[in-house]
Structures are given as C-alpha cells and as structure tokens.
C-alpha cells in the first residue's frame, strides 16, 4: 500500500471537511468513484484502471452483464479497506440502478434497488414518516454494499442492518435471479459474503415510525468504564467506546430514543464537533505521535476534548460522517473477553510505539457491542454469539502497516473473527475455516454452486475462499 505523509493526511482531511460543508453534506471528497476510467476506493489506496467499467440501469442489463462477462466485481461507495474492490476485468457500479421500487408491500415496508445509497434510502423513508430501527455510522455506502459486509451497529438489543431486511433479490454467477428471505441459505451466504455468491440487486426493508435520538459523547475515567461496562450497556439503547493509547480516560458514546424535541442547530453543532475530532486526529494526534510525545501528552490533550449532548433525528444521530483519512482493522471476540482483548491490542501498540518513537501514526480503539442470536449470516463476524467488535483505527500515514501486521498475527493466534470489509492482508481461507467451521463450509458450498465459473472472484476472494 502507498505510504502517506503526515502533511498529506492533514491536507486531505481538511479538504474532505471543506467539500462536504460547501455542498451542504451532499459530497465527500474521500469517496470511492471512477473518474477518467480510473477507480479509486474512498481512501485512495486501491487505484487502478479496470479493463471494463459498466453501470447497468435495469435488472436485465445486470443479468446480461453477468452472463457475458468472464470476471466481474462490484463496488458501492468504495468504502473498503482491502482489495475486495479490485476487479480482474470488469468493474461494475450500481449507482445507476438505484432508487425506490414502487410495488405493493405491507405497511412500513419499502423496496430499493441494490445500488441505492443508504443516505438516499433514509431520505425516502423519512419523507414517508419512517426510519431504520438503527443504522451504521456511515451513510455513503450502498444498501447492497452494507449487506455484503454485514455492517453492524452497537447496542444490547440491536446489531445489523440485515435484521431489517425481509427479502433480497440476488443475481448469481450463472445469471439466475433468486428471491430470498432470511430463512434461505443463499440469503445467509450473501449477508457478509462480500459479493462472492452473487449481486444483491433489490432489497425490501422493514422500517418503523421516525423518531428522535439523544446522543451523548463524554469522557470518563477508563477504570470506571472498565468496572461498570455491563451497567453502562444495560442502561442505554446503544453504547460504544473510544479507547486511547497512554490515556487514563476514554470516550463513552451513548444513543437513546427520546420524545424530547430536537436540539437547536443540532446537525450544525454535530458537524462542528466531528470536524474538530477529525482535525485533532489528523493534525494533533499525528503531531504527538511523530514527535515521540504521545505518551507524555495524551492525557493533557484529551483534557481539551469536550463532550456533546444533542437530540437529533435518528439518522443524524446514528451517522457520523467520516472526514479524516484513516485505516481500519476490525474483528470480533466473545463479549466476556472484552477487556482482555482491548488490553492486548492497546499494549501491542504502546509497546511498538515505545520501542520506536516517531515510527507509528496516531491510533485508537473503537469498541462496539452486538447481541447474541444473529443467525442471518454464515460468515459474518458477529454470527450467533454476543460479541465485542474491536476496530483498530490508525491514521493513514507511514507506519500503520507495521502495527496492523503485528495485530493480524495476534488475530490468528487468538482465533478472532475478521470483518471482511476492513484491512486484511495476512488472513486467509484457513483462518476463516478455523473460526467459522461448518458455517464456512456451507458458505463455500453455496459459493461454488452459485458461482461455478468463479466470475465474482478476485485476488482477495481467492485468498479468503478458494
């Protein structure tokens, strides 16, 4: 991967904020797209010129495309941290196969084409007095894309967007069209299957009446959170943590439904807060890291961070627009191992940093939680068990690969389940078989059945599945 400088990260982060502000939240500079025949993912790490780039406009064009292509890969918003978005030959975007499908459905149900961006799904739902029960933290992705990586949220009772999907239409590698429900094995293979069994072309979601959410971000002593995590999670609808190296405090993020009125200028205040955090990470965090002062200055720096307490429309609270240039390596461990594993990966970073000051970029751990019982996927990282998701977030500048290489060695050693939409350079089929067992074998059987000629395969999926 490209090695980025500190100044590049600062420049791109600032540019992303400015572009988003000038377009009133409609455009992000850091977003996957094809321009001049060249594809780049959102972080500009995977850039190449595909042999063919196509944007089908209807279902029959997608079917014909699959039947007439030798190798094909799709991307939604290109919000990926690995080579799953790289095509051997034909690269496809469903951006022109997007929008609501108007057909008779039960109350509070809506159908959308697979290329519809989540932000547009949300806008359509809101216009009809509806909302998702909960959402992931980024709304630029396509609805098909977030299902293909089994995108999750956080909370004691809610975990995945796929739980709100009652039906999907999947076009497999033979060009056959399948209508699937959560009870079907093909549905479960497509959820979290990163496009290996077929193209998610249509999705029917079950929504509910729109609602407000109170969002509270606050700094708490890390020991207090460590000793009271169960109570914190049980006491709120949604909870996540930011844990910082060399710091005695962590950020606790809380989201609760409320009947209170929305805060005055809530979205603007949220924009200011998350822009400040992005700049603090890109500018201040990396400055401390690369000058060797991270251990000395971390507690002082977090003393300047202020919390927020805002009531907003649910989607505005759940979504946090991602501004700063960074990388993510994410995995799950059993909930009961939360602190053992957080400490392990925090210590790994701290030890590497102290051994070679000025060699690692700024990093933090984002920690989220999902409940047991998730049976709508075969290889999703949160399948069945109560899980803690540990996301190792590093600024995308020189040195992050060293930390991730060591972290992946640890993932293999402890048998962690990887998030297949995130950084993944060392893991392979053997590891997935070890952590998913019979579920992985069923996934492979379905993949071979529905893509017998490996049309959807690329270097990434061949390493993970073939």
C-alpha positions in Angstrom: 0.0 0.0 0.0 1.1 3.6 -0.5 3.0 5.2 2.3 1.3 8.6 3.1 3.0 11.5 4.8 1.7 13.5 7.8 1.0 16.5 5.7 -0.9 14.5 3.1 -3.3 13.2 5.8 -3.8 16.7 7.1 -4.5 18.2 3.7 -7.0 15.5 2.6 -8.8 15.6 5.9 -9.2 19.4 5.7 -10.3 19.1 2.0 -12.9 16.5 2.9 -14.4 18.7 5.5 -14.5 21.8 3.3 -16.0 20.0 0.3 -18.7 18.4 2.5 -19.5 21.8 4.0 -19.7 23.6 0.7 -22.1 21.0 -0.7 -24.2 21.0 2.5 -23.4 17.4 3.2 -24.0 16.0 -0.2 -20.5 15.3 -1.4 -17.4 13.8 0.3 -14.0 14.1 -1.3 -13.0 10.8 0.2 -15.5 8.5 -1.5 -14.9 5.7 -3.9 -15.6 6.5 -7.6 -14.4 6.0 -11.1 -13.1 9.1 -12.8 -11.5 9.2 -16.2 -11.7 5.5 -16.4 -9.7 5.0 -13.2 -11.1 3.6 -10.0 -10.1 4.7 -6.5 -11.5 3.5 -3.2 -12.6 6.0 -0.6 -9.0 6.3 0.9 -7.3 6.3 -2.5 -5.2 3.2 -1.6 -6.7 0.9 -4.2 -6.4 2.7 -7.5 -6.4 1.0 -10.9 -7.9 1.2 -14.4 -10.3 -1.7 -14.9 -10.4 -3.4 -18.3 -14.2 -2.5 -18.4 -16.3 -0.3 -16.3 -20.1 -0.6 -16.6 -23.1 0.9 -14.9 -26.2 -1.1 -15.7 -29.6 0.6 -15.5 -32.0 -2.3 -15.1 -32.2 -5.9 -13.9 -31.9 -7.4 -17.4 -28.7 -5.4 -18.0 -27.2 -6.9 -14.8 -28.3 -10.4 -15.8 -26.8 -10.0 -19.3 -23.6 -8.5 -17.9 -23.1 -11.5 -15.6 -23.8 -14.0 -18.3 -21.5 -12.3 -20.8 -18.6 -11.5 -18.5 -15.6 -13.6 -17.6 -14.7 -11.8 -14.4 -16.8 -9.2 -12.6 -16.6 -7.3 -9.3 -19.0 -4.6 -7.9 -18.4 -1.7 -5.7 -20.9 0.5 -3.9 -19.2 3.6 -2.4 -15.8 2.0 -2.4 -15.7 2.4 1.4 -13.5 -0.6 1.7 -10.1 -1.1 3.3 -8.9 -4.2 1.3 -8.6 -5.5 -2.2 -12.1 -6.8 -2.4 -12.9 -3.8 -4.7 -10.3 -4.7 -7.2 -11.5 -6.4 -10.4 -9.6 -8.8 -12.6 -11.5 -7.5 -15.7 -15.0 -5.9 -15.4 -15.8 -3.4 -12.6 -19.4 -2.6 -12.0 -21.2 0.1 -10.2 -25.0 0.0 -9.5 -25.2 3.8 -9.0 -27.5 4.0 -12.0 -29.6 1.1 -10.7 -30.7 2.9 -7.6 -33.9 4.3 -6.1 -37.2 3.1 -4.6 -39.1 0.3 -6.3 -42.8 1.1 -6.1 -44.8 -2.1 -5.6 -47.4 -3.3 -3.2 -45.9 -4.2 0.2 -47.1 -4.5 3.8 -47.2 -1.3 5.9 -43.8 0.2 6.8 -42.1 -1.9 4.1 -40.2 -0.4 1.2 -38.2 -1.9 -1.7 -35.0 -0.4 -3.0 -32.6 -1.2 -5.9 -29.3 -2.5 -4.7 -27.2 0.5 -5.7 -29.2 3.0 -3.6 -27.0 4.8 -1.2 -28.0 4.5 2.5 -28.4 8.3 2.7 -31.0 8.1 -0.1 -32.8 5.2 1.5 -33.0 7.2 4.7 -34.3 10.3 2.9 -37.0 8.2 1.2 -38.1 6.6 4.5 -38.1 10.0 6.3 -40.3 11.5 3.6 -42.8 8.8 4.3 -42.6 9.2 8.1 -40.3 6.2 8.6 -36.8 5.3 9.8 -34.5 2.5 10.3 -34.5 1.0 13.8 -30.8 1.8 14.0 -28.0 2.4 11.5 -24.3 2.0 10.9 -22.1 5.1 11.4 -21.6 5.9 7.7 -24.4 6.5 5.2 -22.4 6.9 1.9 -22.4 3.1 1.3 -24.9 1.4 -0.9 -27.6 -0.7 0.6 -26.3 -3.8 -1.2 -22.7 -3.0 -0.1 -23.5 -2.8 3.6 -25.4 -6.1 3.5 -22.5 -7.7 1.6 -20.2 -6.8 4.5 -22.8 -7.4 7.2 -22.4 -3.9 8.5 -23.3 -3.6 12.2 -24.1 -1.0 14.8 -23.8 -1.3 18.6 -26.1 -2.0 21.5 -27.6 -4.5 23.8 -30.6 -5.3 21.6 -29.6 -4.3 18.0 -26.8 -5.3 15.8 -27.2 -5.4 12.0 -28.9 -3.7 9.1 -29.6 -7.2 7.8 -32.1 -7.7 10.6 -34.3 -5.1 9.0 -34.3 -6.9 5.6 -37.2 -9.2 4.9 -36.4 -10.0 1.3 -33.5 -9.7 -1.2 -33.1 -10.4 -4.9 -29.8 -12.0 -5.7 -28.3 -12.5 -9.2 -25.8 -15.3 -9.1 -22.8 -16.1 -11.2 -24.9 -18.0 -13.7 -27.1 -15.0 -14.3 -30.0 -16.7 -12.4 -32.3 -14.4 -10.3 -33.2 -15.6 -6.8 -35.7 -14.0 -4.5 -34.5 -14.9 -0.9 -35.8 -14.4 2.6 -33.8 -14.6 5.9 -34.7 -18.3 6.1 -32.9 -19.1 2.9 -29.3 -20.3 2.9 -28.4 -18.1 -0.1 -29.6 -15.1 1.8 -27.3 -16.0 4.7 -24.4 -16.6 2.3 -24.9 -13.2 0.7 -25.0 -11.3 4.1 -21.3 -10.8 4.9 -20.3 -12.7 1.8 -18.6 -9.7 0.1 -20.2 -10.4 -3.2 -18.8 -13.9 -3.6 -22.2 -15.7 -4.2 -24.0 -13.0 -6.2 -25.1 -9.4 -6.7 -27.7 -8.0 -4.3 -29.9 -6.3 -6.8 -33.0 -5.5 -4.7 -33.7 -5.2 -1.0 -37.0 -5.0 0.9 -36.6 -3.3 4.3 -39.0 -3.2 7.2 -38.9 0.3 8.8 -40.7 1.9 11.7 -42.1 5.4 12.5 -39.4 8.0 12.6 -38.1 9.0 16.0 -35.5 11.2 17.7 -32.4 10.1 19.5 -30.4 11.8 22.3 -26.7 11.4 21.5 -24.2 11.9 24.4 -20.5 11.8 23.9 -18.5 12.2 27.1 -15.0 11.4 28.5 -15.0 9.0 31.5 -12.1 7.5 33.6 -11.1 4.3 31.9 -11.1 2.4 35.2 -14.7 3.5 35.8 -15.8 2.2 32.4 -13.9 -1.0 32.9 -15.6 -1.7 36.2 -19.1 -0.7 35.1 -19.3 -1.7 31.4 -22.2 -4.1 31.9 -24.3 -1.5 33.7 -23.4 1.2 31.1 -24.5 -1.1 28.2 -27.7 -2.3 30.0 -28.7 1.3 30.9 -28.7 2.6 27.3 -30.0 1.7 23.8 -26.6 2.0 22.1 -23.1 2.3 23.5 -19.6 2.4 22.0 -16.2 3.4 23.4 -13.1 5.1 22.1 -10.0 3.9 24.0 -6.8 5.9 23.5 -3.2 4.8 24.0 -1.4 6.1 27.0 -4.6 7.8 28.3 -6.4 7.4 31.6 -9.8 8.4 30.1 -11.9 7.0 27.3 -14.8 8.4 25.3 -18.2 6.8 26.0 -20.8 7.3 23.2 -24.4 6.8 24.1 -27.6 6.9 21.9 -31.1 6.6 23.4 -34.5 7.1 21.9 -36.3 10.1 23.3 -39.5 12.1 22.9 -37.6 15.3 23.5 -37.6 18.0 20.8 -34.6 18.2 18.6 -31.7 20.4 19.7 -31.4 23.9 18.2 -29.0 23.6 15.2 -28.2 20.1 16.2 -26.8 18.9 12.8 -24.6 22.0 12.6 -23.3 21.5 16.1 -22.6 17.9 15.3 -20.7 18.9 12.1 -18.5 21.2 14.1 -17.8 18.5 16.8 -16.9 15.8 14.4 -14.9 18.1 12.2 -12.9 19.1 15.3 -12.3 15.5 16.2 -11.2 14.7 12.7 -8.7 17.6 12.7 -7.5 16.7 16.2 -6.7 13.2 14.9 -5.1 14.2 11.7 -3.2 17.2 13.0 -2.8 16.9 16.7 -2.7 13.1 17.1 -0.1 12.6 14.4 1.9 15.5 15.6 2.2 13.9 19.0 2.9 10.5 17.5 5.6 11.5 15.1 7.4 13.8 17.5 7.6 10.9 20.1 5.4 12.7 22.6 2.3 10.6 22.5 2.9 9.1 25.9 3.7 12.4 27.5 0.9 14.5 26.0 -2.1 12.2 25.6 -3.7 12.9 29.0 -3.2 16.6 28.5 -4.5 16.6 25.0 -7.8 14.8 26.0 -8.3 17.4 28.6 -9.2 19.8 25.8 -11.8 17.5 24.4 -15.4 18.4 25.3 -18.5 16.2 25.2 -21.7 16.8 23.4 -25.4 16.2 24.3 -27.7 16.6 21.3 -31.2 15.5 20.3 -31.4 14.8 16.6 -33.4 12.9 14.0 -32.4 9.2 14.4 -30.3 9.0 11.2 -28.4 12.2 12.1 -27.5 10.8 15.4 -26.5 7.3 14.2 -24.5 8.6 11.2 -21.2 10.3 11.8 -19.7 11.5 8.5 -16.2 10.2 8.2 -13.8 13.0 7.4 -10.3 12.1 8.4 -8.0 9.8 6.3 -7.5 6.6 8.2 -7.4 2.8 8.1 -9.4 0.3 10.0 -8.7 -3.3 11.0 -11.7 -4.8 12.8 -12.6 -8.1 14.4 -14.9 -9.7 17.0 -14.1 -11.5 20.2 -16.6 -13.0 22.7 -18.1 -10.3 24.9 -16.6 -11.8 28.1 -13.1 -11.3 26.7 -13.7 -7.6 26.1 -11.1 -6.1 28.4 -8.5 -8.9 28.0 -8.5 -8.3 24.2 -8.7 -4.5 24.4 -5.7 -4.5 26.7 -3.8 -6.9 24.4 -4.1 -4.7 21.3 -3.6 -1.5 23.2 -0.5 -2.8 24.8 0.7 -4.1 21.4 0.5 -0.6 20.0 2.1 1.0 23.1 5.0 -1.4 23.2 5.7 -0.9 19.5 5.5 2.8 19.9 7.8 3.0 22.9 10.3 0.7 21.1 10.4 3.0 18.0 9.0 6.5 18.8 8.2 8.6 15.7 7.6 5.4 13.7 3.9 4.8 14.2 0.9 7.1 13.4 -1.8 8.1 15.9 -4.2 5.3 16.7 -7.2 4.4 18.9 -9.5 1.5 19.6 -13.2 1.9 18.7 -15.2 -0.7 20.7 -18.7 -1.7 19.9 -21.1 -4.5 21.0 -23.7 -6.7 19.4 -26.1 -9.2 21.0 -26.3 -13.0 20.6 -28.6 -14.7 18.2 -27.6 -13.3 14.8 -28.3 -16.2 12.5 -28.8 -14.3 9.2 -25.2 -14.8 8.1 -22.8 -17.7 7.7 -19.5 -15.9 7.9 -20.4 -12.5 9.4 -18.1 -11.7 12.3 -20.9 -11.3 14.8 -22.7 -14.6 14.0 -24.7 -16.1 16.8 -22.6 -15.1 19.8 -22.7 -11.9 22.0 -19.7 -10.1 20.5 -17.3 -7.2 21.2 -16.1 -5.5 18.0 -12.6 -4.1 18.3 -11.7 -1.7 15.5 -8.0 -0.7 15.4 -8.2 2.8 13.8 -4.9 4.3 12.5 -4.2 7.5 10.7 -3.4 6.6 7.1 0.2 7.6 7.2 3.6 5.9 7.3 3.9 3.1 9.8 0.4 1.9 10.2 1.2 -1.3 8.2 3.7 -2.3 10.9 1.1 -2.2 13.6 -1.5 -4.0 11.5 0.9 -6.7 10.5 1.6 -7.5 14.2 -2.1 -7.2 15.0 -3.0 -9.7 12.3 -0.6 -12.2 13.8 -2.4 -11.8 17.1 -5.8 -12.2 15.4 -4.7 -15.6 14.1 -3.3 -16.6 17.4 -6.5 -15.8 19.4 -8.9 -17.0 16.7 -10.7 -13.7 16.3 -13.3 -13.3 13.5 -12.4 -10.7 11.0 -14.7 -8.0 9.5 -14.1 -8.7 5.8 -14.7 -5.1 4.7 -11.7 -3.9 6.7 -7.9 -4.2 6.3 -7.0 -7.8 5.7 -3.6 -8.7 4.3 -2.5 -11.9 6.2 -5.7 -13.7 6.9 -6.9 -16.5 4.6 -9.2 -19.4 4.0 -7.6 -21.5 6.7 -8.3 -18.8 9.3 -11.9 -18.4 8.2 -12.4 -22.2 8.4 -10.9 -22.2 11.9 -13.2 -19.5 13.2 -16.4 -20.4 11.4 -16.2 -24.2 11.0 -19.2 -25.9 9.4 -20.8 -22.5 8.6 -17.8 -21.6 6.5 -18.0 -24.9 4.6 -21.7 -24.3 3.9 -20.8 -20.9 2.6 -18.1 -22.4 0.3 -20.6 -25.0 -1.0 -23.1 -22.3 -1.8 -20.5 -20.1 -3.5 -19.4 -23.0 -5.7 -23.0 -23.8 -6.5 -23.9 -20.2 -7.5 -20.6 -19.1 -9.0 -19.2 -22.3 -10.5 -17.1 -20.4 -13.0 -15.6 -18.0 -10.4 -17.0 -15.0 -12.1 -17.1 -13.0 -8.9 -13.6 -14.0 -7.8 -10.6 -11.7 -7.5 -7.3 -12.0 -5.7 -8.9 -11.1 -2.3 -11.7 -13.6 -2.5 -9.4 -16.3 -3.9 -7.2 -15.9 -0.8 -10.1 -16.0 1.5 -12.4 -18.5 -0.1 -10.8 -20.6 -2.8 
